[in-house]
């Protein structure tokens, strides 16, 4: 934190910081430096490391932790519009955060401050053109550029590494390519939440590992869900409504001097989602508010129970639908000239602002995390592809099948039958009550027993998972000040110390 006092600047904290050692394969990073009376802070080319910065009344501060900024004394006035967007589409857009005076650096962002005037922030974001390429050329290009990206990572690190493996395309592609290049992970890791019975994602990952003879570890033990939510909220700076389900991975890497790969951005760069065609039609007509409304409606249904369907907006920030549409629409419209405006918005707002916390925070307990889908050559190739070659959502499937035909017969997760969900044992329900009591006490929640009962009984409007997340998010922000921010950090540290000791529920030795 830097504070202007008369003609001087008082500095508290680290004068120099770097998230990771820079190398050719480093794609998610940030740094700052205070030298000779000048602060310079930088983020990676695509802004996937959310470096938070604050400015008010002659004070400038930067940190990888929003909560830490408040604990150091930064103003915690809420950004009501930013929160209203978060409640309706599950993300913060542009460089917004829950707090009015805290932002994140933009893609390729550089912040400078000389202690005199206001801080200056410039962005390195660029707009892609549309390349002329056939579908066959797109498949070959994906194979070639991804092969180069993984090769750069392996050249930079010649030691052991791990590959978190889901039942989808992105992590499978990573595993197949590192094997193709003659390297073998120490293990692949899959988390799931179905007790001793693997879900279909874990089944797909295991089938692949058995075929390839790669060691596979499943993390399937029951989790303290509320504790995981609080830990994830603090780790993500109250900027995400996801990732608590991934806390087993964070625990897996805690205490290990380990290197990991992550498949962030592979999905949005290679396959549009099921709404892409509809949104492309709206973008061709310049109906940006229509796309914003579609996002709001879609997210509302995903997080709601069937009889509600309206999401968290009417509950936590009522009456702000129109303001949110008016704000999100131009954030989409700025990509009007891109081959796929919806893809670009999702890439640089949801993936950059929410999914980014996987390599930055969830896997942050690893020594280094390689993200080959964010290799600049691969990104620039993919975001310049014409929509006509990506719209069928099969581009990534085709690239993997062509590059590795020996495993083309192994289905992805959707090719396996989902087993019945196991009921939580009575001991888990009792533990949930204990977790709820500990957390509401740590957050300073009023009407503690009433809130505990709301956490342990069926929610009325949102689904169980998101009801917990949005309620705890609101509790974290309520009355947030320097003291409460420190209590949040202390609570998260306590929950880490109390994390489950059992992680690997099933192991295949390759």
C-alpha positions in Angstrom: 0.0 0.0 0.0 1.3 3.4 -0.9 0.0 6.6 0.7 0.8 10.1 -0.4 1.7 12.4 2.6 2.6 15.8 1.4 5.5 15.5 -1.0 6.4 12.0 0.2 5.0 8.6 -0.4 4.8 6.2 2.5 5.1 2.5 1.5 3.8 -0.4 3.5 4.2 -4.0 2.4 6.2 -5.6 -0.4 7.9 -3.2 -2.7 8.4 -5.9 -5.3 6.3 -8.9 -6.0 5.9 -11.5 -8.8 3.4 -14.3 -9.0 5.5 -16.8 -10.9 8.9 -17.0 -12.5 8.5 -15.7 -16.0 9.3 -18.0 -18.9 8.2 -18.4 -22.4 5.4 -20.7 -21.3 4.1 -18.5 -18.4 0.7 -17.3 -19.4 -1.0 -16.4 -16.1 1.0 -13.9 -14.0 1.2 -10.5 -12.5 3.8 -8.4 -10.8 4.5 -5.0 -9.3 7.5 -2.9 -8.5 8.1 0.3 -6.5 11.5 1.8 -7.6 12.7 5.4 -7.7 9.4 6.9 -6.6 7.4 5.1 -9.3 4.9 2.2 -9.0 4.5 -0.2 -12.0 2.1 -3.1 -11.9 1.5 -5.5 -14.8 -0.7 -8.4 -15.7 -0.3 -11.1 -18.3 -1.2 -10.6 -22.0 -4.8 -11.7 -21.6 -5.4 -10.5 -18.0 -6.1 -13.9 -16.6 -4.3 -13.2 -13.4 -6.7 -10.9 -11.5 -4.4 -8.4 -9.9 -6.6 -6.1 -7.7 -5.7 -2.5 -7.4 -7.2 0.3 -5.3 -7.1 4.1 -5.4 -8.8 6.7 -3.2 -7.7 9.9 -1.5 -4.1 9.7 -2.3 -3.8 6.0 -1.5 -2.9 3.4 -4.1 -2.6 -0.3 -3.3 -2.2 -3.5 -5.3 -2.6 -7.1 -4.2 -3.6 -10.6 -5.5 -6.2 -10.6 -2.7 -9.1 -8.3 -2.6 -9.8 -9.3 1.0 -6.2 -8.4 2.0 -6.6 -4.9 0.5 -9.6 -4.3 2.8 -7.7 -5.8 5.8 -5.0 -3.3 5.1 -7.5 -0.4 5.4 -8.9 0.1 1.9 -12.4 1.5 1.6 -14.9 -1.4 1.2 -17.8 0.7 -0.2 -19.8 -1.8 -2.4 -20.2 -1.4 -6.1 -24.0 -2.0 -6.3 -24.1 -2.2 -10.1 -21.2 -4.6 -10.2 -22.9 -6.8 -7.6 -26.2 -6.6 -9.5 -24.5 -8.0 -12.6 -22.9 -10.7 -10.5 -26.2 -11.7 -9.1 -27.8 -12.0 -12.5 -25.1 -13.6 -14.7 -22.7 -15.0 -12.1 -19.6 -12.9 -13.1 -18.2 -9.5 -12.8 -17.7 -7.8 -16.2 -15.0 -5.5 -17.4 -12.6 -4.9 -14.5 -15.3 -4.6 -11.8 -15.2 -6.2 -8.4 -17.7 -6.1 -5.5 -16.1 -2.9 -4.2 -16.4 0.5 -5.8 -12.8 1.5 -5.4 -11.1 -1.8 -6.3 -10.6 -2.9 -9.9 -8.6 -5.5 -11.7 -6.0 -4.9 -14.3 -7.2 -5.3 -17.9 -5.7 -7.7 -20.5 -2.0 -6.8 -20.8 -2.7 -4.0 -18.3 0.0 -1.8 -17.0 -0.6 0.5 -14.0 1.8 3.4 -13.2 1.8 5.9 -10.4 4.4 8.5 -9.5 2.9 9.5 -6.2 1.6 12.8 -7.5 -1.5 12.6 -9.8 -3.9 9.7 -10.2 -2.8 6.3 -11.2 -2.8 5.5 -14.9 -3.9 2.2 -16.4 -3.5 1.2 -20.0 -4.8 -2.0 -21.6 -3.0 -4.2 -24.1 -6.2 -5.7 -25.4 -6.5 -6.1 -29.2 -9.4 -7.1 -31.5 -8.9 -10.2 -33.7 -9.7 -10.3 -37.4 -11.2 -13.2 -39.2 -8.9 -15.6 -41.0 -9.8 -17.4 -44.2 -9.5 -21.1 -43.4 -11.3 -24.4 -44.2 -12.7 -26.7 -41.5 -9.9 -29.2 -42.3 -7.3 -26.4 -41.9 -8.9 -25.4 -38.6 -8.5 -28.9 -37.3 -4.9 -29.2 -38.4 -4.1 -25.7 -37.0 -5.5 -26.6 -33.6 -3.4 -29.8 -33.5 -0.2 -27.9 -34.6 -0.6 -24.9 -32.4 -1.5 -26.9 -29.3 1.4 -29.2 -29.9 3.7 -26.2 -29.9 2.1 -24.7 -26.8 2.5 -27.9 -24.8 6.1 -28.3 -26.2 7.0 -24.9 -24.8 5.7 -25.8 -21.4 7.6 -29.2 -21.3 10.8 -27.5 -22.5 10.6 -25.0 -19.6 10.0 -27.7 -17.0 11.9 -31.0 -17.3 10.8 -32.4 -13.9 7.7 -34.3 -12.7 4.2 -32.8 -13.1 0.5 -33.7 -12.6 -2.5 -33.4 -14.8 -5.9 -32.7 -13.3 -8.2 -34.8 -15.5 -11.9 -34.3 -16.1 -14.2 -36.2 -18.3 -14.1 -33.5 -21.0 -11.9 -32.4 -23.9 -9.5 -29.9 -22.5 -7.7 -31.9 -19.9 -7.8 -35.0 -22.1 -6.1 -33.1 -24.9 -3.3 -32.1 -22.5 -2.7 -35.6 -21.2 -2.6 -37.1 -24.7 -0.3 -34.4 -26.0 2.3 -34.7 -23.1 2.3 -38.4 -23.7 2.7 -37.8 -27.4 5.8 -35.7 -26.6 7.3 -38.5 -24.6 6.6 -37.2 -21.1 4.5 -38.9 -18.5 2.7 -37.3 -15.6 3.3 -38.5 -12.0 -0.5 -38.8 -11.8 -3.8 -37.6 -13.2 -6.3 -36.4 -10.5 -10.1 -36.3 -10.8 -12.4 -34.9 -8.1 -16.0 -36.0 -7.8 -18.7 -35.8 -5.2 -20.5 -39.1 -5.2 -18.8 -40.9 -2.4 -17.3 -44.3 -3.2 -19.1 -44.6 -6.5 -17.4 -42.6 -9.4 -19.6 -40.2 -11.3 -19.5 -40.3 -15.1 -16.8 -37.7 -15.2 -14.5 -39.9 -13.0 -15.5 -43.0 -15.0 -14.4 -41.3 -18.3 -11.1 -40.2 -16.8 -10.4 -43.6 -15.3 -11.2 -45.4 -18.7 -8.6 -43.1 -20.4 -5.9 -43.7 -17.8 -6.4 -47.4 -17.8 -6.0 -47.5 -21.6 -2.9 -45.3 -21.4 -1.4 -47.0 -18.3 -1.3 -43.7 -16.4 -1.6 -43.4 -12.6 -5.0 -42.0 -11.8 -6.2 -40.8 -8.4 -9.9 -40.0 -7.6 -10.7 -37.5 -4.9 -14.2 -38.7 -3.9 -14.6 -38.3 -0.2 -17.5 -36.2 1.2 -16.5 -32.6 1.8 -17.4 -29.9 4.3 -19.4 -28.0 1.7 -19.9 -24.7 3.6 -16.3 -24.6 4.6 -15.2 -25.1 1.0 -17.5 -22.3 -0.1 -16.0 -19.8 2.4 -12.5 -20.8 1.4 -13.3 -20.4 -2.3 -14.9 -17.0 -1.8 -11.9 -15.6 0.1 -9.5 -17.1 -2.5 -11.4 -15.6 -5.4 -11.7 -12.1 -3.8 -15.5 -12.5 -3.6 -15.5 -12.4 -7.4 -16.8 -15.9 -8.3 -19.9 -18.1 -7.6 -17.9 -21.2 -8.6 -14.9 -23.3 -7.5 -15.9 -24.5 -4.1 -16.4 -27.9 -5.7 -12.7 -27.8 -6.7 -11.3 -27.4 -3.2 -10.2 -31.1 -3.1 -7.7 -30.2 -5.8 -6.4 -27.3 -3.7 -6.0 -29.6 -0.8 -4.3 -32.2 -3.0 -1.5 -29.7 -4.0 -1.2 -28.1 -0.5 2.2 -28.9 0.9 3.5 -30.5 -2.3 6.3 -28.9 -4.3 4.4 -29.8 -7.4 3.8 -28.6 -11.0 0.4 -28.9 -12.7 -1.3 -28.3 -16.0 -4.7 -26.7 -16.3 -7.1 -26.7 -19.3 -8.5 -23.2 -18.8 -10.0 -21.5 -21.9 -9.9 -24.7 -24.0 -13.7 -24.9 -24.1 -14.5 -21.4 -25.1 -11.7 -21.2 -27.6 -12.7 -24.4 -29.4 -16.4 -24.9 -29.1 -19.2 -22.4 -28.7 -21.9 -23.4 -26.2 -25.5 -24.3 -27.0 -26.6 -20.7 -27.0 -23.9 -19.5 -29.4 -26.0 -19.8 -32.6 -28.9 -17.9 -31.1 -26.6 -15.2 -29.8 -24.8 -15.0 -33.1 -28.1 -14.2 -34.8 -28.7 -11.4 -32.2 -25.2 -10.0 -32.7 -25.7 -9.8 -36.5 -28.8 -7.7 -35.8 -26.9 -5.6 -33.2 -29.2 -6.7 -30.4 -26.7 -6.6 -27.6 -29.4 -6.1 -25.0 -31.0 -9.2 -26.2 -27.8 -11.2 -25.6 -27.5 -9.6 -22.1 -31.1 -10.6 -21.3 -30.5 -14.1 -22.6 -27.5 -14.5 -20.3 -29.5 -13.2 -17.4 -32.4 -15.6 -18.1 -30.0 -18.6 -18.7 -28.0 -18.1 -15.5 -31.2 -17.5 -13.5 -32.6 -20.9 -14.6 -29.3 -22.7 -14.0 -29.0 -21.6 -10.3 -32.7 -21.8 -9.5 -35.2 -24.4 -8.5 -37.7 -25.1 -11.2 -40.6 -23.2 -9.6 -38.5 -20.0 -9.3 -36.2 -19.7 -12.3 -35.4 -16.0 -11.6 -32.0 -16.5 -10.1 -30.3 -14.4 -7.3 -31.0 -10.9 -8.7 -34.5 -10.4 -7.3 -33.3 -11.8 -3.9 -30.1 -9.8 -3.4 -30.3 -6.7 -5.7 -34.0 -6.3 -6.7 -35.2 -3.8 -9.3 -31.9 -3.6 -11.2 -32.6 -5.7 -14.3 -32.7 -2.8 -16.7 -29.5 -1.2 -15.3 -27.7 -4.5 -15.7 -28.9 -4.9 -19.3 -27.8 -1.4 -20.1 -24.3 -2.0 -18.6 -23.6 -5.5 -20.0 -24.8 -4.8 -23.5 -22.0 -2.4 -24.4 -19.5 -4.8 -22.8 -20.6 -7.3 -25.4 -20.9 -4.8 -28.3 -17.2 -3.9 -28.0 -16.5 -7.2 -29.7 -18.9 -6.5 -32.6 -16.2 -6.8 -35.2 -14.8 -10.1 -33.9 -15.6 -13.4 -35.7 -17.8 -14.4 -32.7 -18.7 -11.5 -30.4 -20.3 -13.8 -27.8 -17.1 -16.0 -27.7 -14.9 -13.0 -27.2 -17.2 -11.6 -24.4 -17.3 -15.0 -22.6 -13.5 -15.4 -23.0 -12.5 -12.0 -21.6 -15.2 -11.7 -19.0 -16.3 -15.0 -17.7 -13.2 -17.1 -18.4 -10.8 -14.2 -17.6 -12.7 -13.0 -14.5 -14.0 -16.2 -13.0 -12.6 -19.4 -14.4 -9.1 -17.8 -14.1 -9.2 -18.4 -10.4 -8.5 -22.1 -11.1 -4.8 -21.6 -12.1 -4.5 -18.5 -10.0 -6.1 -19.7 -6.7 -7.4 -23.3 -6.7 -4.2 -24.6 -8.2 -2.2 -21.8 -6.6 -1.0 -24.2 -4.0 1.1 -25.8 -6.8 4.6 -24.4 -7.5 3.8 -23.7 -11.1 0.7 -24.1 -13.3 1.0 -24.4 -17.1 -2.0 -23.2 -19.2 -1.3 -24.3 -22.8 -4.6 -23.1 -24.1 -3.6 -19.5 -23.2 -0.4 -19.8 -25.3 -0.6 -16.6 -27.5 -0.2 -18.5 -30.8 -3.0 -20.8 -29.9 -5.3 -18.1 -28.6 -4.8 -15.8 -31.6 -5.4 -18.8 -34.0 -8.6 -19.8 -32.3 -10.2 -16.4 -31.8 -9.7 -15.5 -35.4 -11.5 -18.6 -36.7 -14.6 -17.9 -38.7 -17.8 -18.9 -36.8 -18.7 -21.2 -39.7 -15.9 -23.7 -38.7 -16.8 -23.7 -34.9 -20.6 -23.5 -34.8 -21.2 -27.3 -34.8 -19.3 -27.7 -31.5 -17.3 -30.6 -32.9 -14.0 -28.8 -33.7 -12.2 -29.9 -30.6 -13.6 -33.5 -30.8 -12.3 -33.7 -34.4 -8.8 -32.4 -33.6 -8.4 -34.8 -30.7 -9.7 -37.8 -32.7 -7.4 -37.0 -35.7 -4.3 -36.4 -33.5 -4.8 -39.5 -31.2 -6.8 -42.1 -33.1 -5.7 -44.8 -30.7 -8.1 -43.5 -28.0 -10.9 -42.2 -30.2 -13.2 -44.9 -29.1 -13.1 -43.9 -25.4 -16.2 -41.7 -24.7 -16.2 -38.4 -22.9 -18.2 -38.1 -19.8 -21.5 -37.8 -21.6 -21.0 -41.3 -23.0 -21.2 -42.9 -19.5 -24.4 -43.4 -17.5 -24.6 -41.3 -14.4 -24.9 -43.5 -11.4 -27.4 -42.7 -8.7 -26.4 -40.1 -6.2 -25.4 -41.5 -2.8 -27.3 -40.1 0.1 -25.1 -38.4 2.7 -24.8 -40.3 5.9 -26.2 -39.0 9.1 -22.7 -38.1 10.3 -22.3 -35.8 7.3 -25.5 -34.0 8.1 -24.5 -33.5 11.7 -21.1 -32.2 10.6 -22.9 -29.8 8.3 -24.7 -28.3 11.3 -21.4 -27.9 13.1 -19.8 -26.3 10.0 -22.7 -23.9 9.7 -22.4 -22.8 13.4 -18.7 -22.3 13.1 -19.0 -20.2 9.9 -21.9 -18.0 10.9 -20.0 -17.3 14.2 -16.8 -16.5 12.3 -18.7 -14.2 9.9 -20.4 -12.4 12.7 -23.9 -13.2 11.4 -26.8 -12.0 13.4 -29.6 -14.4 14.2 -27.1 -17.2 14.1 -29.4 -20.1 14.8 -31.9 -18.9 12.2 -29.1 -18.7 9.6 -27.8 -22.1 10.6 -31.2 -23.6 10.0 -31.4 -21.9 6.6 -28.1 -23.6 5.7 -29.2 -27.1 6.8 -32.7 -27.1 5.5 -33.9 -27.1 1.8 -33.6 -23.7 0.2 -36.8 -22.1 -1.2 -35.7 -20.5 -4.5 -32.2 -21.3 -5.5 -30.6 -24.8 -5.8 -28.7 -26.0 -2.7 -25.2 -25.2 -4.1 -25.9 -21.7 -5.2 -28.2 -20.9 -2.3 -25.2 -21.5 0.0 -22.8 -19.5 -2.2 -24.9 -16.4 -2.6 -25.9 -16.4 1.0 -22.3 -16.7 2.2 -21.2 -14.1 -0.4 -23.7 -11.6 1.0 -22.7 -12.4 4.6 -19.0 -11.8 3.7 -19.8 -8.4 2.3 -22.2 -7.3 5.0 -20.5 -4.7 7.1 -17.1 -5.5 5.5 -14.4 -3.3 6.9 -10.8 -3.7 8.0 -11.6 -5.8 11.1 -14.1 -8.1 9.3 -11.7 -8.6 6.4 -9.0 -9.8 8.8 -11.5 -12.1 10.4 -12.4 -13.5 7.0 -8.7 -14.2 6.3 -8.4 -15.8 9.8 -11.5 -17.9 9.2 -10.2 -19.2 5.9 -6.9 -20.1 7.4 -8.7 -22.0 10.2 -10.8 -23.9 7.7 -7.6 -24.8 5.7 -6.1 -26.1 9.0 -9.3 -28.2 9.6 -9.5 -29.5 6.0 -10.2 -33.2 5.5 -7.2 -35.5 5.9 -8.6 -38.1 3.5 -8.5 -37.1 -0.2 -7.7 -40.1 -2.5 -10.7 -42.4 -2.4 -9.6 -44.6 -5.2 -6.3 -45.1 -7.1 -5.3 -46.9 -10.3 -1.6 -47.6 -10.5 -0.4 -47.1 -14.0 
